[in-house]
Each structure stands twice: as structure tokens, then as C-alpha cells.
Amino acid sequence: MHESDTGLRARLVQVGVDLVTAEGAQALSLREIARRAGVSHGAPRRYFPTHLSLLSAIARRGFTDLGARATKALAAGGASPRDDLATLGRVYLDFALTNTGMYELMFRHDMLRSDELGLRETSLPLFGVLVDLVGRARPGVDARLVAGSLWANLHGIAQLWSWGSLQLATGADDFGPLLATALDAHLGPVGR
């Protein structure tokens, strides 16, 4: 039985998602994805003309998953934009720490083609949510710059936490206090 082109394309992406989840971004070679999908090493090129385009399709699945988690968590709506930012920060950090391989791939734009396969359409709206919440929490600031700085801070927390560095340096056993401190640094202390 001949697998449809759509079916094989989806299977190649799913194999890549499974591979990055289990072994990290460094394991994502075209040859290994093809081998695990049970096709010739040249087969992925029929659907993904470059390695970067396949990696981008895999990363898109990560952004879709993260976006769905954020939407679900924010659906109830916090008491304030700051509460929603705390919720979004927890979702982001939890995703980063429980999906380390996918998370690593998603933000490696040196390895991806963000203009292909809808990658920008799945990644930029999530940043837009962050910008909107920052703008509502801190009217009068350049919300894009503050959101970018907050994102960089969260990314640093995620990376250093995954390496064990922050636990060692701060004695923290939970990233919650670090998230609260990052929000204070970028939004001002609560009540101000």
C-alpha cells in the first residue's frame, strides 16, 4: 500500500518531533529521520528541499504546542495583566524544562527558516501576547523592548535552571521566586 504524500510528510515531521524530544536538536539529521521513518535517506528531500525546512516544520509543532498551552492557561484570565504574565511565564518555563530538546530547537533561528512553513505565523503571535500583556501592565513603555527583555530573562532562567546552575547559585528548589523577581525587574514591584 502506497502512503500518501501528505501522510509521509506528516510522518517525517512526527519522527523528527519524537527524535528531538528523546535525543535533542543535535540528533536531527535528515538521514536519521529517514531511517526512523523507514524510508530512503533521500525521501525527505521530496517534501523538504533543505534540512532547515524540515527542522522548521518540526519547530512549528513545538510553537503550536506552546501556543496551545499558553492559550489554555490564559483562558480563565487573571485579575490583572501582571497575573497573566506570571501565568504565561510559568507555562513558558514549564514547557522549556519538560521539552528541552524541542525548546532548544524552537529558538535556534540560526538553524531554522522562520519565513517558511508557517513558522513565523506560529511563533510571532505568542510574542505578540507577551507584548500586549506588558503594554497593559506598564502603559507608556516600549512594550516590545520590555517584552523582549523579559523573554530573554525567562529564556536565561530556563537555560540556567536546566543546567542546574541557578539551583546551585541561589539555593532555590523551584523557579517560582526567580520568575517573580524577573517580573518585578521588568514591570516594577507589585503595587507600583
C-alpha positions as CSV (number, residue, x, y, z in Angstrom):
1,M,0.0,0.0,0.0
2,H,1.4,3.4,-1.0
3,E,1.4,6.0,1.7
4,S,0.1,9.4,0.5
5,D,2.5,12.3,0.2
6,T,0.7,14.1,2.9
7,G,0.9,11.1,5.2
8,L,4.6,10.6,4.6
9,R,5.3,14.3,5.1
10,A,3.4,14.3,8.4
11,R,5.2,11.1,9.4
12,L,8.6,12.6,8.8
13,V,7.7,15.6,10.9
14,Q,6.4,13.4,13.7
15,V,9.5,11.2,13.6
16,G,11.5,14.5,14.0
17,V,9.3,15.6,16.9
18,D,9.8,12.3,18.6
19,L,13.6,12.3,17.9
20,V,14.1,15.9,19.2
21,T,12.0,15.1,22.3
22,A,14.1,12.0,23.1
23,E,17.6,13.0,22.0
24,G,17.7,16.8,21.4
25,A,18.2,19.0,18.4
26,Q,21.7,17.6,17.7
27,A,20.1,14.3,16.7
28,L,18.0,15.8,13.9
29,S,19.8,14.7,10.8
30,L,17.9,14.0,7.6
31,R,19.5,10.6,7.4
32,E,18.4,9.6,10.9
33,I,14.8,11.0,10.5
34,A,14.5,9.0,7.2
35,R,15.9,5.9,8.8
36,R,13.4,6.0,11.7
37,A,10.6,6.8,9.3
38,G,11.6,3.7,7.3
39,V,12.3,5.5,4.0
40,S,15.4,6.1,1.9
41,H,17.7,8.8,3.1
42,G,16.7,10.9,0.0
43,A,13.0,10.6,0.6
44,P,12.7,13.6,2.9
45,R,14.0,15.9,0.2
46,R,10.8,15.3,-1.8
47,Y,8.9,17.2,0.9
48,F,11.6,19.3,2.5
49,P,14.1,20.7,0.0
50,T,16.6,21.5,2.7
51,H,17.5,20.2,6.2
52,L,16.5,23.7,7.5
53,S,13.0,23.4,6.1
54,L,12.4,20.0,7.9
55,L,13.8,21.4,11.1
56,S,11.5,24.4,10.7
57,A,8.5,22.1,10.3
58,I,9.4,20.2,13.4
59,A,9.9,23.5,15.4
60,R,6.5,24.7,14.2
61,R,5.0,21.8,16.1
62,G,6.7,23.0,19.2
63,F,5.4,26.5,18.8
64,T,1.9,25.2,18.1
65,D,2.1,23.1,21.3
66,L,3.5,26.0,23.4
67,G,0.8,28.4,22.0
68,A,-2.0,26.0,22.8
69,R,-0.7,25.6,26.4
70,A,-0.5,29.4,26.8
71,T,-4.0,29.9,25.3
72,K,-5.4,27.3,27.7
73,A,-3.7,28.7,30.7
74,L,-4.7,32.3,29.9
75,A,-8.3,31.4,29.0
76,A,-9.5,32.0,32.6
77,G,-7.9,35.4,32.7
78,G,-6.0,36.7,35.7
79,A,-7.0,39.5,37.9
80,S,-4.5,41.7,36.1
81,P,-2.2,41.7,33.1
82,R,0.7,41.1,35.6
83,D,-1.1,37.9,36.8
84,D,-1.5,36.8,33.2
85,L,2.2,37.5,32.6
86,A,3.1,35.3,35.7
87,T,0.9,32.6,34.2
88,L,2.5,32.9,30.8
89,G,5.9,32.8,32.4
90,R,5.1,29.6,34.3
91,V,3.8,28.0,31.1
92,Y,6.9,29.0,29.2
93,L,9.4,27.8,31.9
94,D,7.5,24.6,32.4
95,F,7.5,23.9,28.7
96,A,11.2,24.7,28.4
97,L,12.1,22.4,31.3
98,T,9.9,19.5,30.2
99,N,10.5,19.7,26.5
100,T,14.2,20.6,26.5
101,G,15.1,19.2,23.0
102,M,12.1,20.9,21.3
103,Y,12.6,24.1,23.2
104,E,16.3,24.2,22.2
105,L,15.3,23.8,18.5
106,M,12.5,26.3,18.6
107,F,14.6,29.3,19.4
108,R,17.7,28.4,17.3
109,H,16.8,30.7,14.4
110,D,20.4,30.1,13.2
111,M,19.1,26.5,12.4
112,L,15.7,27.4,11.1
113,R,13.9,29.1,8.2
114,S,11.4,31.2,10.0
115,D,10.0,32.5,6.7
116,E,9.0,29.0,5.6
117,L,6.3,26.5,6.5
118,G,4.3,29.0,8.7
119,L,7.0,29.1,11.4
120,R,6.6,32.9,11.9
121,E,2.8,32.5,11.9
122,T,3.1,30.2,14.9
123,S,6.0,31.9,16.8
124,L,5.2,35.6,16.4
125,P,1.7,35.6,17.8
126,L,2.9,34.2,21.1
127,F,5.4,37.1,21.3
128,G,2.5,39.4,20.5
129,V,0.6,38.1,23.5
130,L,3.6,38.9,25.7
131,V,3.9,42.4,24.2
132,D,0.2,43.1,24.7
133,L,0.3,42.0,28.3
134,V,3.4,44.0,29.0
135,G,1.8,47.1,27.4
136,R,-1.2,46.7,29.6
137,A,0.9,46.1,32.7
138,R,3.2,49.1,32.0
139,P,1.5,51.7,29.9
140,G,3.8,54.2,28.4
141,V,6.9,52.0,27.9
142,D,8.1,50.5,24.6
143,A,6.3,47.2,25.2
144,R,8.2,45.3,22.5
145,L,11.5,46.1,24.1
146,V,10.4,45.3,27.7
147,A,8.7,42.1,26.4
148,G,11.9,41.2,24.6
149,S,14.0,41.8,27.7
150,L,11.5,39.8,29.8
151,W,11.6,36.9,27.3
152,A,15.4,37.0,27.3
153,N,15.3,36.8,31.1
154,L,12.9,33.9,31.1
155,H,15.0,32.1,28.5
156,G,18.0,32.6,30.7
157,I,16.2,31.2,33.7
158,A,15.1,28.2,31.7
159,Q,18.6,27.5,30.3
160,L,20.4,28.0,33.6
161,W,17.8,26.0,35.5
162,S,18.1,23.1,33.1
163,W,21.9,23.1,33.6
164,G,21.5,23.2,37.4
165,S,23.3,26.5,37.7
166,L,20.6,28.6,39.3
167,Q,19.8,26.0,41.9
168,L,23.5,25.9,42.8
169,A,23.9,29.7,42.8
170,T,20.6,30.7,44.5
171,G,19.7,27.6,46.6
172,A,16.2,27.7,45.0
173,D,14.4,24.5,44.6
174,D,11.6,26.0,42.4
175,F,11.8,28.5,39.6
176,G,8.8,30.5,41.0
177,P,10.8,33.0,43.0
178,L,13.1,33.6,40.0
179,L,10.0,34.3,37.8
180,A,8.6,36.7,40.4
181,T,11.9,38.5,40.6
182,A,12.1,38.8,36.8
183,L,8.6,40.2,36.7
184,D,9.5,42.7,39.4
185,A,12.6,43.7,37.4
186,H,10.7,44.3,34.2
187,L,7.4,45.5,35.4
188,G,8.3,47.1,38.8
189,P,7.4,45.7,42.2
190,V,3.8,44.7,42.8
191,G,1.7,47.7,43.8
192,R,3.7,50.3,42.0
